[in-house]
Amino acid sequence: MAIIITDECINCGACEPECPNNAIYEGGVEWAIADGTTLTGDYLLENGKKVDAAAAQEPIEDDYYYISPDKCTECQGFHEEPQCAAVCPVDCCVPDEDRVETIEQLLAKKERLHL
């Protein structure tokens, strides 16, 4: 499952540099699959929408930091635990119960993002 940032976020930004997939963005900032990855060309998002990897996507949250679920791998293949949760001073980086993924699925996503 992807990690989400709850509205308890204090916007400290400690999580953002820790993400190996560049999946964490400041509230209100557009995101792109290509940010911090080796992707180019078309990419199929989890919702079935095909986008150019470099195309800016609408922010998922406007008021506090957020994690793009299309890029979150829970740090599988990089670290033993999600680094955002490890450094968050208010424990607002939590598993997204609406997006359950196996370790194999998360590792496959990592491979797609880092060709």
Rosetta blueprint (number, residue, H / E / L):
1 M L
2 A L
3 I E
4 I E
5 I E
6 T L
7 D L
8 E L
9 C L
10 I L
11 N L
12 C L
13 G L
14 A L
15 C L
16 E H
17 P H
18 E H
19 C L
20 P L
21 N L
22 N L
23 A L
24 I E
25 Y E
26 E L
27 G L
28 G L
29 V L
30 E L
31 W E
32 A L
33 I L
34 A L
35 D L
36 G L
37 T L
38 T L
39 L L
40 T L
41 G L
42 D E
43 Y E
44 L E
45 L L
46 E L
47 N L
48 G L
49 K L
50 K E
51 V E
52 D E
53 A L
54 A L
55 A L
56 A L
57 Q E
58 E L
59 P L
60 I L
61 E L
62 D L
63 D L
64 Y L
65 Y L
66 Y E
67 I E
68 S L
69 P L
70 D L
71 K L
72 C L
73 T L
74 E L
75 C L
76 Q L
77 G L
78 F L
79 H L
80 E L
81 E L
82 P L
83 Q H
84 C H
85 A H
86 A H
87 V H
88 C L
89 P L
90 V L
91 D L
92 C L
93 C E
94 V E
95 P E
96 D L
97 E L
98 D L
99 R L
100 V L
101 E L
102 T L
103 I H
104 E H
105 Q H
106 L H
107 L H
108 A H
109 K H
110 K H
111 E H
112 R H
113 L H
114 H L
115 L L
